Each structure stands twice: as C-alpha cells, then as structure tokens.
C-alpha cells in the first residue's frame, strides 16, 4: 500500500509517494514539488564485485522532454546523451551523498532521478536531491543521511529560498547547497544541519554575505529533514547488516611497519613526479609481498596502506606543522603569468602555479557563433563559452584521448561562472567569446588555474572586462578541536583532507564557489576563516596577474574580426536580406564579411579587413536609407510615361520626375531626355503624407553631380 508524505518547502507544497512506483528497486519514490514531478530510484547489488577497492556509485539525473510538453530535436526524436544541466545535477547529487556511505561499502549502487513533469517555479534539481536522499533513507542500503538541497538567491539584499527562474535573472547570487541532519544539536536543539556541498556563483558578493546565505539555506531545509525522518519511521526498511572488511591485527601491524618509513619519505618529497614514483613503489611492494598469500590478504593490505597514507600525511601537517612542499599553511605556490604566447590567436595566456599549468586561448566570433542550448524549460543562447580539457599527459599518463567527461564539464562550468560577472555587456562588446583551457600539467586545482588563465587571456585579447578574477583551492584538516586551513592545496593534500573549497572572485568579492565536505563539525566559524584566508590568497594571486597585464589591451588582435553594429528599422530588414537572401549574399560575395541580421533590426558586420567592413556598411546603409528632402541621388529610370518618368533612388524607393522638371529647357517628349534604364541625377523636392516622392532632374543639374553610391 502506497504512503503519502507532505510538507511545505520554501512556500511551495512538497509531497512524496512511496510504494507506488518502481517496486523492484531497493526504493522508488515519486517527489512532487509544485507541479514538478521527479521519479527517484535507489538500487544496490547484494554482492560485492571482486578485487575492487572503491565504491562503484553511479548517479544519473535525466530530464525527459515530455515533462515540458516538448518533442526532442534531431533525427531520432528521442533523448540522447546528457546535457550540461543533467551532468551538473548528477555531479551535485553524487558529491552530496558519496561521503555518507559507510567506509568499505563496495557494493555497486545506482541512483536514478527522472524528471516527469516540469514546473518552472519549482526546481527539478532541488526535488531530485531530496528524492535521492529520501530513497536511500527508506531503503535497506546503508546511508548516514538524511540530506536536503536548496537553492539560495539574493534580490535587493534579501535572500530567497528556491527562487524561480524569473527571480534568478535579477538575483546577485545563485548558490545550491546541501545539508545533512546531525543528531545532538547545539544550543539545546534536537539536531543541527551541517553543510555537505556548495556550488554556485555571485556578482562580486562579499564573503560575509555568502556566510549568511549558507546559514539561511541550512535553516530553511529543516522542514524536509523532518519529513524524511517521518518517512523512515513509517516505511523505512531495516538496513542490511553491512560489516566492513575485517583486518587481522597481525596483518595490520605488519603492513604498517613496512610502509611507515617509505610513506614518510614519499610525503617529504616536494616534486610530484618523484613523489608519485615512490608511492607507486610502496604499492608495488605490497602487491608483491602479499599478493601470493591465500585469501583476501591483498585487499586488506591495500586498505591498510590507504589508511596509513592519509594518516601519515595528516600527521605531517597537523603534528609536524609541515606541508609536503614545506610551505606555511597560508602560502600560495610560486606563480608565473605569460600573455600573448600564440601570435595567430585572438588572445592567449599561460598561468603556472607550482606544478599546475593552464594554457588559456581566446577566440572572438560573431553572434552567429553563439551556442544554442535547448533545455526542457526553454532555450538559451550563450555568447560566452568556456571549454576545459584535461589531457592524460597533464598527470603523466598515456591513454586514449576522449571527449570531455563529467569532471571536465563541471570544472569548465565553474570557471565560466567565475568569469561571467566581469564580462562587458553585449551592447558594449558584441562578440561571442570562447575560452579553451588546456591543462598542461596538474597538481592541485587545475580549475582555479583555468580561472586565472582565462582572466589573463581575456585582457590579452582586448576584451574590456570590468576587473581581473582569480581562483584558489582551500583545504582543511580537523582532528578534535584542532583545525588547520590550507591555502592552494596539492592533490595529495586534497585526498587526505576533510574539505575541498574552491573560491573565485575579484578584489571586490566572490564570483563563484564550490565546496565538498567529507566530515561533520564544519561550523560557520570554520567556513568564515577559510573564506578570509582564501581572500588573502586570492589578492596575492591577483597581484601576480596584474604584474603580467594590468588592464585589457587597447586594440584587438589584427586577426580578430572587427564588429560594427548598425540599427535599421524593422520594416527595412527585408531590404537588407533581399528576396531569398539575395542582398546578403551579394554583400558577402563582394566584401567577404560575416553579416548577421536580428529580428529587432540589429545588423552586425564582422571582418578583420577595415576596407571590406566599410564597403559592407555602405551597402547596408544604401539598402536601408530613406529619402531626404533636398538630397540629390543618382537614380535609375524604371518607367517612362507621357507626363514624366519614375526613378528608383534607393532600393524599393521610387519617385516621379514631372516632364517640367526633366531639364533646364522645355521638353516636348520625355524620351527625348531619358529612357528606361538610364541613370540620372535627381533632387528630392517633396515627400507627401502618403509617402509619394516628387523629384527634379532640373534642380539636380544646377548642383554638383552626385556620387554614385549604388556600387
């Protein structure tokens, strides 16, 4: 029998049906938020795959186009590979729930969230995050939830919970955070809600306001935490009796004694390549020594090795007060910035921080190069693109080059979000901008290097950005009451740490954040300290970047297109385009420019050849010009009649030259002076209310011959 649970979430009704759909899954629920409906299932295999030492968790969030009453485009007319929004939502759910499974749980597990109905006022990602937690909470799969997700906006200084798409357009902040219910709350409360995951962007918001937004979000998700507890009490299944792999004391002691010394030496080696070689040697020795023994000895030995690796590195940082490369906790690695490396590109920069390098390259295009994104909630046109590539050689590996994975997509979106607030308005700079970040070497936060390199490349390209943006990755280690915050973390420090916190911004404020927390007890005060230390590091990096290039170049690259924007009346658009595109084709054929015409009458002309652009502009103006009284035109005789002739002075614009105005002398027959097809100078004498134009050849002859602007 199905059960229905309801609550109010940020002023909108939320309901969950259990035992209603997908009954073969470990848990299947139907989440309804407003009129958004998401089906969420949780499935876990009972058997553990052999010889694995990781948790094979898969999260798939998918948006069905029928949810918005649409049919997919393309030849096949069905949903295809996940789009960017689906990938980002899948990643956010994965990052939120992965740390909450028990250590050593290696059973293959899959969470699937399918959007069945879309209400633009109620976010499907919020419903999917809640559904993933609720499905795991009532299932027999071990999970230390519940969690909930919430989106926070800020309009006119006030925070808004789960704002609609229309409200977000006016918002100075768009962050998505996940919180976890933790029993035994502070200040006499029954429980606290601890931050688990944070992702989002802002328009140079101060760090203090970001802290307030997080606190606001955590407080507003308590109603759905309570709802999940109610569900667990009513329909929750008994959790499977999972016991982590037992490791014999003798084996543990043997492995620890063998690896302690080599691991200490490895983590005292600043060079990443040498350090990884030493760590690989330790792992290989364990494989040789324990692989031949009977039973599951090698997996147990590898588990001890993993524990010892983290333990020794944490001891080095917490007790010995020493990082791998000898830096103080708040010190940023050595930075070098080089701009203008690639002469034929429109802008380029190489940002190096320690052993991490990003080569950022700018390409400028026209509005025809915009990216069209088809979401189930509507279309989006992007004139700013950022693509992040992570080739295998960047980490010393040799493997096949493949398309971007979820990680690459996520890092690219984070960097794009960080740079977006400092870009000029389209009216000021009507270009499509593409940044490609090639990670040439990686040892800690290549996404933040992408932000720095992208900012430098924008300035090198002459894009009139409002300010420079830098990014820094922060780490944290917490043992009891001792808390150490690390600036500019290395990859190994990230792996052994309790938090990965990426902060991007200008000298004024934050533009993008991303945080993953692996433990409980990360208080608002700790996050505040991390943000303050991140700001200090960010300002240091901005200073190094400013030394390389302090402001955007005055001119674009000689190879970049020059764009001129003209505005014509909407009724003149057809004159620019011409029948079947005839006029535009002629302009392109004669000048070689790229020309785009918008429905509002905006005409964009792009060319790296100034003379060609000028000719194209003149042709467009000639096609769209309107007759002016007193102006002389070189027109074409279109029709001869007894009382005069009709002359085309502009495309589609004709006027009458009366026989009395054909010449300075008296004219008996019109054909004595002009014939059809002749080009003659004429002056506009009058334009009446009906738009009829009266012309005079006689008056034109009294003045200078006009320039032939029709060619």
N, C-alpha and C positions, 0 to 999 in steps of 0.2 A: 504494500500500500504506500502510495507516494505521500510525502510530507511537504508542507509549505511553510517557509520561514520568511518573515518580513521585517523591515526596519526602514528608517529614514536616513539617507546618506546625503549630506550636504544639500538638504532641502528637496531631495527627489526620492521617490519610492524605490526601494531595493527589495527584491524577493528572490528566494531560492527554492527550487523544487528538487527533491531528492527521490530516488527510487521511481523515477518517471521515464527516464531515457537512458540509453547505453548501459543496460543492466549487466552486460558481460564484462564490463570494465571493473577494476577494483572499486572505482567510484565514478559515477557520472551525475552531473548536476546541470540544471538549467538556471542561469542567472539572468534576471530581468531587471534592468536599471532604466527607469523611464520606459521608453519603448525600444531600448537596445536589449537584444537577447543574445547571450553567448552560451554555447554548449561547451562544457569543460569536462574532460575525462582524465583519469589517472590510472595507469596500468603499470604493473611491475611484475617481471618474471620471478617465479619462485626459485628457480635455480640460478646460481652464480656462474657466469662464464669462466672457463678455466684460464689460468695464467694471466689474469688481469690484476692491476694494482691501482685502478682508478674507478671512479663512479660513472658508469655509462648513462648519463641523464640526457634526454632529448626533450626540448620544449619547442612546440610548433603552434604558433598563433596564425590563423588564416582568416582572411576576410572574403566571404562569398559575395559576389556581386549582386546576387538576388536579394541580399539583405537591404540593398538600397534601390531595388526595382530596376536593375540595370543588366544588360547582356554584355559579356566581355567582348572586347575588340579582338582583332586578329582573325586569322583564317580558321582556327579551330573553334573559336567561340566558347572557350572554357577557361577556367582559371589555370594559370601557368606557374612559373617559378615565383617565389615570394617577392613582393615588392619591398621597398626600403622601409616603409612603415611596419610591415609584418615582421621583417627581420629585427628591427629595433625593439618592438614589443616582445618578441620571443626572447631576445637577449635580456631585457629588463626582468622578465619573469624568471629566467634561468639564473641570473645573478642574485635575485632575491631569495630563491628557495634552495639553491645548491648548498649553501653553508649550513642549512638546517636539517640535513640528513645525518644520521649517526656516522661517526668515523668508522671506516672499514666496511660500510654498506656498498657492495659492488654489484647488486642485482640491477639488471637493465630496467630502466624506468622511463616512461614517456608521459608527458603532459601535452594534451592537445586541446586548444581553445579555438572554437569555430564560431565566427560571428554570423548569426542567422537573421538578425534584424537590426537596423541601424537607426538610432535616434540622434540627430546632430547635436542635441542638447546634452546628451549623456555619453561620455566617452566609453568606447568599447574596450580600450586598453585598461581602464580602471576596473571594469566588470570582469575582464579576463584575469587580471591579477588577483582579484578577490576570489574568483572561481577556482583558480589553481590552488590557492591556499585551502579553501573550503573542501575541495575534493580530496586533497591529501589529508586534511584533518579528520574527515569522517571515514576514510578508507582504513585498511589494515596495514598500509605502508608506514613504516616508522618515519616520523616527521615532527620536529620540535617547533611547530607553529603555535597559534595561527599568526598570519601576517595580513596586511592590507596595503593597498596602494592608493595614493591620492595625488591629484594634480593641483598645484597652487599657482594662482595668478596674482598680479598686483595692479590695480587700476586706481589712479589718483591717490596712491599711497596706502590703499586699503587692500588687504588680502582677500582673495576669492577662492573658495574651495570648489574644485571640479568645474572651472569656468567653461562655458560653451565656446565653440569656435569663433563666434562673433565677438565675444568678450576678450578672447585671447589676442585678437588683432589689435586691441587697444591696450593690452597689458604690457607692463615693463618687465615682467618676469613670467617664465613658463618653466616650472620645475615639477618633476614627477618623483615622489619619494615613497619608499616602502618602510613600514614599521612593523615591529614584532612585539607581541604581548609577552611580558615577562612578569611572572608572579612575584609577590612580596615587594610591592611598590614602595616608593619613598613617601615621606610626609603623611603617613597613615593611610595611603591609598591601597586598594586591593592589588593593583598591578600598575606597572609602568609600560609605556610603549617606547621601545628603543629603535633608533634609526638603523636600517639594514642596508638600504640602497638609495642613491640620489643621482638624478640625471636631469640636466636642463640648461636653459640659457637665460640671460638677462641683459638689460640695456644699461650696462655700467652701474650696477647696483652696489651700494656699499655692503661690506661684509656683515655689518650689524643687522641690516635688513634681511639678509639671507638667513641668518640665525633665527630671526623672528619668524620667517616664513616656514622654516623647518619645524619650529615649535608649534606653529599654527596648524600645520598639516598633521603632525602626530596627535595633537589633541582632537582634531576633527575626525580621526579614523576610529575612535574608541567605540562608537556605536556598532560598527561592523565587526569589531573584535568580539564584542559581547554576543552578537548574533551567531558567530561561529562557535563560541562556547556553548550556546544553547543548542546548536545543531549537533555538536559532539555528544552532549548529554542525551539527546533524544534518539539519534540514529547512528551514532558513531560505532564503528566496528572495533573489535579488540585488535590491537596491533600485533603483528606477527612476532614471534619470540626470536628476535634477532640478537645474536651474540657475536661480537667482533672476534676475529681470529685470535685464538689463544696462543700466546708465545711463551714457551718454557723459559724459566728463569735462567737456566744454564745457557741456553742459546742466546738470550738477550745479552747476558754478561759477556759471552764470547765475542759476539758481533761488536758490542760497544768497545771492548778492549782493543779490537783490531782496527776500528775506524776512527777512534777519537783523535789520535795523533795526526793521521793523514788529513782528516777533515779540518783540523785546526790550521794545518799548513796551507791547505787549499783556500780557506777563507781569510788567510792573511796575504793572499796573492792579489794585488790590485788589477793586473791585466786579466781581462775576461777570458781571452783565448787560453792562456796558460792555466787559469783557474779551472775552466771547464775541462781541460785535459786532465788535470789532477783529479777532479771529481769523477770523471769517466773512468779513470784508472782504479779508483776506490771501488766503484760499482762493478767493474770487470773482475776485480779480485774477489769480491763477494760471490759473484756468479761462478767463478772457477772453484772456489773453496767449498761452497755449499750446494752447488747445482747437482752434484753427483750423489748427494745423500738421499736416502729414501724418504718418502712422504713429502708433505708440503713445507719442506725446510727452507727452500729458496724464497718463496713469497714471504715467509715470516722474517727471514734475514733482511730482505729488501725493505720490509715495513720498519724494522729497527733502524736500518740505515737512513730512511727518510726522516724518522723521528729525531735521530741524532744530528742530522744535517741542520734541521731547524733549531734544535736545542743549542748546538754549539754556536751557530751564528747569532742567536738571540743572546746567549751568554756573553759573547764578544762585545755586542753592542750595549747591553744593559749593565753588565758587571765590569767588563774591562774598559767601558767607555770609549770603544774604538770601532769605527766602521771598516768595511773591507778595504777601502782605499785610503784610510787614515784621515778622512775629513771630519771636522766637527759636525755635530748633528744638523746645524742650520746652514752649512756651507753648500753652495752650488758648485758643480764641477766647472773646470775651465771651459770657456766659451769662445768660439771664433765665428765671425759672420763675414761672408763674402757675397757680394752682389754683382750682377752683370756678367756672370760667367759665360753665358751662352749667347753669342752675338746675333744669331738669326732669330732668336725667340723674342717675344714681346716684353719679357721680364724674367729674371731668374735670381735665385739666392741659394747659397749653401750654408745651412746652420749646423754647427757642430758643438755638441755639449758632451764632454767626456768621450765615450766610445759610441755615442749615438749621433747619427748624421741624417739630415733630411735635405734632399735637393728639391726645391720648390720651383715650379716653372709656370709662368702666366701666359695664357693665350687670350687675346681680346677678339671678340666677334660681334656680329650684329644681332638684332632681335630675332632674325631667322635661325640663329643658333641656340635660342632658348630651349631649355628642356621642358617637355610637356609630360606631366605626371598625372595619371588617371587613377585617382583614389575612389573608393566606393562612395565617399562623401562628396565628391566633386573633383574638378580639375585644378591643377596648379601649374603655373608657368614660372620656371626659375631662370633668372638671368645671372645667378652666381652658382657655380658648380665647384666642388672640391672632391678630388678623387685621390685616395690614399692607396699606395701599392707597397707590399711587403715581400720583396723577392727573397728566395731562400738564401742567397749569398749574404744577406744582411745579418744572418746569425750563423754563418759558416756552414750552411747545409747545402747539399746537392740533391735537388729533387725537381720534378716536373713543374714548369710554370703553369699555374691555373688561374682562373678568374677569381675575382675578389670573394672572400668568404665572409661570414658574419662578422668576424673581428675587424676585417678591413673596412667593411661598410660602417660599422659602429664608430671606429676611430675617425673615419672621414667625416661622418655627420657631426661628431663632437668638435672637430677642428672648424668645420663650416659654421657651426653655431657660434663658435668663439669669435670668428672674424666678421660675421654678418652685421653686427651693430655699428661697425666703423666704416662701412662702405658708403659711398656717396649715393644720393637719390638718383633714380633713372633720369629725371629731368636734367640733372647736373652732369651726368656721365652715362649716356645712353648706350653702353656697351654690355654685351654678355661677357662675363669674366669666368674663365676656367683656370683652376689651380690643380696641378698634378704634383703630389708629393711622392717622390721615390725615396724610400728608406734605404740608404746605402749601408748603414751599419746600425745595429741596435743593441743597447744595453741600458734599458730603463727609459720608459715613456717616449717612444717614438711619436705618439700622437701629439705630445706637447712640443716636440721639435717641429712637427708639421705646422702647428700654430705659429711658432716663431718664424720659421722659414717662409710660410705663406705671407705673413705680415711684411717681412723684408722684401719679398718678391713683388708684392703689390706696390710698394713705394718705388722699387726699381723700374716697374712698368709705367710709372707716372700716373697711377690711379689716385685721384685726390681723396685719399682716406682721411678720416677725422683724427685718427691717432694710431699709435702702434699697439699691438696686442702681443702679449707673451703668455706662456703657459708653464706650469710647474707641477710635478707629481710629488705628493707628500705621502710619507709612510708613518706608521705608528706601531710601537711595541708596548704592551701593557702587561705587567706582572704584579698582581695585587694592587697596591696604591701607587706603584712606580709607573710613570708614563713617560715615554720618550717619543718625541715627534721628529721625524727625519725629513729634511728637505732634499729634493732631487734624488729620489731613491733609485738604486740599481735594481736589476731584475731579480737577483738573489734576495735582496732586502725586501722586495715586494712579496716574494714567495714565502718567506719566513715571517712576515709581518702580520699585523692584525687589521690593517686598513690600507686601502689604496685610494687616495683622494687627489683628484686632478682639478686644478683651479686655473682658469684663464681670465685675463682681463687687461684693461688699460691702467694707466696710473690713477684714473678716477674711480674705477670699480670693476666688479666681476661681470664677465660676459658669458661664461659657460662653466659648468661644474659637472663632475662625475665622481661618485664615491661608492665603494664597496666595502662593507664592514663584515669581518669574519667572527667577531666575538660580541658578547653583551657588555654593558657597562661603559659604552662610549657616550659620555654625558655632553650636554650642551656646552659646558665649560671647555671640555677637551676639543670639541669641534671649533669653538671660538679661538682657542690657542693655535690650532692648526691653520685656521684662516689668516690669523695675524702673521704667523711665520711664513705662510705662503705668499702673503702680500709683500713681505720684506724680500723674499726670493724673487718674486715677480719684478719688483722695482730694480733689483740688481741686474736681472736679465735684460730688462728694457734699456738700462744704461749701456750695456754692451751692444745691443742692437742699434741704439742711437749713434754710437761711435762709428758704425759702419755706414749708416744712412739715416739722417735726422728727419728728413721730410720727403714727400714724394717728388720725383724729378719733374722739372717744368714741362718737358716735352715727352710725348710717346715715342716708342721705338720707330725708326724710319720704316720698319717692316710691318708696323701695326696699321690697321685701317683707320683713316680719319673719317669720323662720322659727322654729318651735318643733318640736323633735324629741321624740316620745314613743316609748316602747318597750312593746310588748304581747307577750303570749305568742303563739308561732307558731300555736297552735290557735285563737287568737282573731282571726286575720287574716280568716277568712271572715266573722266577725261584723261587722268594720269595713266590708268590701266589700259584703256582703249578696248576696242572690240576684240574679244578673245585674247586679251593681254598684248595686243599688237604694239601699243605705245611703249610699254615697259620693255618689251623685247628689243625694240628699236634703240631705246636709251642704253640698255646693257650692251647691245651689239656695237654701238658707236663709241661708248666710253669705257666699257669693261668694269663699271662699278657694280656694287651689290645694292639693290634698292628694295625696300620693304614699305608697303602701304598698309596702314591700320584703318580699322573701320571708323575711328574718330577723326580721320583726316591727317594723321601724323605720317609724314613721308620721311623715311630715314635713308640717307645716301652714304655709303661707305666705300672708301678707296684709299690706297696708300699713295696714289698719284693725284696731286693737288689740281693739276690742269684738267684731268679727266673728271674729277669731282665737280669742278667749277662749270664744266660744259654740261654735265648732267643736271646740276642745279638750274642752269639757264633753261634747259629743255623742259624741266618740270614747271618752272615759273611761266614759260611761254604757253604750256598746255593748260595752265590753271589761271592765267591772268584774265582780268576783267577789263573791258573797255573803259577808258577815261576820257572825259570831255576835254578837248584841247590837245590831245595827244595825237601824234602822227604815226601811222602804221604802214608797212609795206604789205598790202593785201593782195589776194588772188580773186580775179573776176570769176564768179561762179555762174552768173546768169545775166544775159543781156535782154532788156525789154525796150519798148518804144520810148518810155519816159526816163530811162536811165539804166543802171546796172546794179546788181547785188555783189558786194565784195566781202570775202571772208578775211577778217583782220586778225582773228585768233581762232584756234581750233573750235569749231562749232559755233562761232560768233560771226554773224553777218550783219551788214548794214547797207542802206540804199544810198547810192550816189545819183542824185537827180541830174537830168541832162543839162540843167542850167549850171551845175557845179562840176561838169566834166573837164572844162578847160577855161583858160582865161578869155578866149574868143568865143563867139556864139557858135554852137554846134547844131547842125541840121539833123544828122543821123548819128546815133550812138556808136554804130560800128565804124564810123569814120575815125573814132578816137581809140576805142577799146574793143577787144573780142574776148570770148570766154577763154580762160586760162592765162590771160595776161596778168603780170604783177605790176601793180600801180600804187603810188603813194597816195594815201588818203588821210584827212584830218577829221576827227570826231567832232561834229558840231553840236549834237544834241542826243540825249537818251531820254525818251519819254517814260511815263509811269508804267507803261506796258512793256518796257524794255526794248522798244524799237529804236534803232540807231540811225541817225542821219549823218552821212559822210560827205566830204568835199575833196575832190581832187584838185580843184582850182585853188583852194586855200593852202593845200599842202605844197603846191608848186611855188607858192610865194615864200616858202620857208626852205630850210636845208633839206636835201634828200635824206630820208630816214635810213637808219641802219637796218639791214635785213637780218632780223633776229630769229627767223624761222629755220635757219640752218644750223 
